[in-house]
Amino acid sequence: MINCNLAVLMAERGLNIQDVADKTKLSRTTISALYNNSGKGIQFDTMDALCELLKITPGELFSYAAVEAKFTIDKIDNITIAEKRDRDNDFIDSTEIQCNMTVIGEIKIGTSNYNGEFILKVEYQLDRKSEIRSLGYHFAQPNYLETFLSSSQYWVKSYVTDILNDLILDEGVEHFEKIEGITSVTIYPRI
């Protein structure tokens, strides 16, 4: 993955996004996207303006590290379902599903590797149409992956979290459709 080092370079120089926008005439939106590593690309004139301001080369503005992440769910257990009913009309307003997911993970970042199993406590919030409106999860116990990610750069955490989110959503939908009383589960909007 290509990483933009703008956040670190700005911090080293005591600059904030507005400072950079004022000094380069670049938009705050452009600078924010690069700062947060959420941009899809960069124009040469943008790169030139940043390199000139920061007195760096493009090689210092960007870095590359091979990142791979793969997760599989080994088991889902301790499932609890709580229905919240509308007080006036006695229909199900929302459903909360909680469970434990045992996940096997493999992450490679350059030459660093994580391989292991961990348990997530997962909570799905479904609306009255059984559409997933929110998803929350946390590690059930401290583990090496949590430490590994907390010491990783923001863009690595974001990449790994996106993959884990997709797995939890897709597996949850497939698994919870088998529960009596839940006819179908959809993800709307995609979280």
N, C-alpha and C positions, 0 to 999 in steps of 0.2 A: 504494500500500500504506500502511496505517496502521502507524505505528511507535510503540511505547511507549518513552519516554525515561527510564524509571525507573533504568536502570543508570547513566546519565550523572548524573542528579540525585542519586542516592545517593552516587556517587563524589565529586561536588562538595562533599557535606556530610560525607564520611568515615563513611558508614553502610554496614553490611553487611546481609544478608538477616535475620539474627537480630535485629539492632538494630531494624529496621523491624517485624518480627513482634512483638517485645516492646512497642514503643511504640504500635502500632495494634491489637493483638490479632487481626490477620489471620494466616491460616495461612502457613507457610513455602512450601507448595506454590503458593498463590495468588501470593505475592510472587515466587517463582522463575519462574513462568510469565510474569509481566509483565516481570520483569528480563531474561529471555532471549528475549522477543518470541515466545513459543510459545503464548500464550493465545489462545483463540478469542473471547473477549469479556470484559467487565468489568461487575460489578454497580455500581450507583450508590453504594451504601454503601462499597464498596471504594475507588472513585474519591474519594469524599468524605474517607475516612480518610487516604488518601495525600496528597491536596491539603492537608488540614489539617496533617499532620505536616511536609510539605515547604514549606508556605507558598507554594503555587503555584496556578495555575488549571488546569482540565482542558486548556486549549489549550497549556499548557507541558508537561503530562504526555504528550501525544500530538502527533505530527506526521504529515504526509501527503506522500508523494512518489509520483508515477506511475512504476512500474517495469515494464518489458517486457523479456523475454529470449526470443530465438529462436535455435535452433541447428540446423544440418543437417550430416550427415556427408558429406563429399565423397568420401573413399576410406578403405579399410582395407587396410593392407599390413604387410609384415614379420611375418607371423603365425608364431608358434612354438607347438608343442603338446608338453607334457611330461606323461607319465603316471607316476603314482606307484603302484607295485604293493604289495600286501600281501605281506609277507615270508613268511608261513606258507602262504598259499593261492594265490599267484600270480594274483590277480585285480586289476583296476584299482581302487585305493582312491580316487584322486582324479585330476583332470586340471587342469593349469594351462595357460591359453591367454594368450599375450601378443601384443600387436599395437600398431601405430601407427594412430591415427585422425586424419585431417586433418578438422578441424571448421571450419565457417564460422559465425561468431557475430555477432549483433546485439543489443546491450543498450542500453536507454534508461532513464536514471534522471533524472527531471525534465528538465532541459535538457542534461544530459551524455549523450554517446553514445559507444559503442564499436562499431566495425564492423571485422571482420577475420577472418583465417584463423590457426589455430594447430594445432599437432600435440600430441596427447596420447599418452603411453605408457600403455597400459591392460593390466591383469592381471585375469583372471577365475579364480576357484577354483571348480571343479565337484566335487561329491561323486560317489560311484560310481553314483548314479542320474542323473547329468548335470544336477543342480540347482545353480544358482549359489548358492554359500554366501558368497562375498565378492567384492568388486569394489574394485580400487584403481587410481588413475591419478594422473599428474602431468604437468605441462607438459614437453615434450621439450626446450624451450629457453625462455629468458626471453622474455616478450612483453608487449605492452601490456595484454592482458586480465588477466594475472596481477597486474600493477601496479595496474590499474584496480580489481580486486576487493580487493586487499590494502589499498587506501586507502578502501574502502567500509565502511559500517556493517555490523555483524554480520548484521542481518536481510536486507540486500541480498545479502550473500555466501551466506547460507543459501537464499534464494529462487532465486538463479541456480544454485547447486550442485544443488539439487533437480531443476531442469529438466535440467541437464546429466547428472545421474545417470540420470534416466528415459530420456533419449535413448541413452546408452551401453548401458544394460541392454537396452532394446528392440531397438536396432540389432544389438547383439552376439548376442542370441538369434536374431534372423532370419538374420544372416550365418553364425553358427557351425553352424546346423542344416544348412548346405550342405556342411560339411566331412566328408569320408569318415571313418567310424568314430564320428561323433557323431550319433546318431539323433534325439535331441531335447534341447533345453535348456530348462529351466524356471527361474523365479526363485522361490526359496523360502527363507526368507520374503522378501517384498518388501523390498529393502535401502533 
